[in-house]
Amino acid sequence: MEQSGELVRIRTFVDPVLEIAEVADRVAKSAGGGKALLFENTGTAFPVAVNLYGSPSRMRRALGVASYDDVERSLTALFAGLLQPKSTLWDKLKLLPVLKQAAQWAPKIVGGRGACQQVVMPQPDLSKLPALQCWPYDGGRFITLPAVHTKDPATGARNVGMYRMQVMSNNTTGMHWHRHKTGARHFAAFAAQHPDGGHFPVAVALGGDPVYAYCATAPMPDNLDEYLLAGFLRRRPVELVRCLTQPLEVPTDADVVIEGYIDTRDPLVVEGPFGDHTGFYSLEDRYPLLHVTCITHRRQAVYPATVVGVPPQEDACMTQATERIFLTPIRLVIAPEIVDIHMPVEGVAHNLAIVKIKKEYPGQALKVAHGLWGAGQMMFNKIMIVVDGETPLTDYPALLRRLSRHYAPATDTCFSYGPLDVLDHAATTPAMGGKLCIDATQPVSEPESNRRNERGDSRLLACIHKGDPIPRARIVAMFDRQVDTDDFATCLWLLGNNIDVARDCRLEHGQLVIDATAKPAQIAPRRWPNIICAHAATIAAVDAKWSQLGLGDLIVSPSLRYRRLSQGEAAARD
């Protein structure tokens, strides 16, 4: 990255508590995602690298591809070979080279110690790592880019997931895995096997090949090793080395490895708040406690971290990569009529999805929506817009025009109900809520066309403040008074975050009405979290040292833009 001008080394001291995140937030929201940053003076022996994945070019570089289309073509060929019917012996024999090639990508365990174990801490001490506190009301410091390794106690199948880890003491952390996550299921299965108590092994790898962190976030099927995907992307197997204190393996080239266990007899601990990728704080909850048994690292190790908050952040580039890479499996396994999928950055990965299909019959958009809502992490989606035709999914003005031609709220709106992200603060019931499908495809039959001709006013969208008169538009979105309704990106972000479709969306007089306001305590069953903003003191401290950072002209803090939306000085509305 440095050789290609994609990295800035920062030699001035920048505090891992609040300051690094403030610098990273400014850079990530600059044109093109800004540069990757290496903070060399952190008050510890380790430099901190952030925004590594924060531009499309760096994301492709991390995966080792010139274009995501290259990966999609390879996956298409692989899945076509694996999924097509094998009617003859010759068809089955033709599959052997594909299987042999796939086997060559499988991870392999090597003997001895790896580079990740060049240095062993005499006593494991997390305070020696520059873990970040990103936002003022975070519960403490967090490890934000961990590849967490667990194994299924019944099958031995490995999982590598990314679950934030709050540093609780020098040798303990929280383990923030949700009930939907594979790591949580592995732990639950282990606890069931050990009713009298036991130590569930965990290993955490930081750094190494940048493909590892991506694969830990990828929507892989259960019991399919994430390192098989890494091997596929790299066209070579990932080499693993055995941990020193736990019966697990980690990549030999990781920068830092944290080994430990979760005692099934321990009570859950309070973890959070945390300024999350939704742009809001996720509030305190109870999660398992990890006891650290060993910390190793390579010489000249770099500590990788990511900063999440109000979008855009670097996680948006990871989501974009997933859209491209996993389009083929989705098309082949779930819905072959899918042409493209796009998840706008303002939808924070799953709140909003736009799907293009090749339409052949009425109702096909709803069939696709229900199929996707039953597929992996797409089960967390709230709003799905289905279109057809040639319009690029990233051309929002053209998409809005298409909706204005083909969307009739009374007949083209489908409400459903199902799982939501645990972090969804608007859900009336935790992790459960409503879903909305907007069918904006072109009619393919005369009855369907006649039905849609009754759609009324041609104006598509009106964004108003709650309490204002409702105009005649097909979609009406209501926001709190302090929201600038001319700021389309902010409105789209709040629209996805602040609604439970089952409670806040309704059809009324031929209109789809969406209440995207912050909900009062009489309606919201839980505390309503605050929008993430840096403190004035942190903003001033970073402003004062900006000229020493080598980042060019001062970038104004994005927090100043969102402070007017904040509801008090705390992680949640008081």
FENKADA-V518091 format. One record per helix or strand of 3 or more residues. SS is the DSSP state (H for helix, E for strand). FROM is the first residue (numbers start at 0). TO is the last residue. If there is no record, write none. Layout:
ss:SS from:FROM to:TO
ss:SS from:FROM to:TO
This chain:
ss:E from:6 to:9
ss:H from:18 to:27
ss:H from:30 to:32
ss:E from:35 to:38
ss:E from:46 to:49
ss:H from:55 to:62
ss:H from:67 to:82
ss:H from:88 to:93
ss:H from:95 to:103
ss:H from:114 to:116
ss:H from:125 to:127
ss:E from:146 to:150
ss:E from:157 to:160
ss:E from:164 to:168
ss:E from:171 to:174
ss:H from:181 to:192
ss:E from:198 to:205
ss:H from:210 to:216
ss:H from:225 to:233
ss:E from:238 to:241
ss:E from:248 to:250
ss:E from:255 to:262
ss:E from:268 to:270
ss:E from:279 to:281
ss:E from:284 to:296
ss:E from:301 to:303
ss:H from:314 to:324
ss:H from:326 to:332
ss:E from:337 to:341
ss:H from:344 to:346
ss:E from:351 to:356
ss:H from:363 to:372
ss:H from:375 to:379
ss:E from:382 to:386
ss:H from:395 to:405
ss:H from:408 to:411
ss:E from:412 to:418
ss:E from:431 to:438
ss:H from:445 to:451
ss:E from:460 to:464
ss:E from:474 to:478
ss:H from:487 to:496
ss:H from:500 to:503
ss:E from:504 to:507
ss:E from:510 to:514
ss:H from:535 to:547
ss:H from:558 to:564
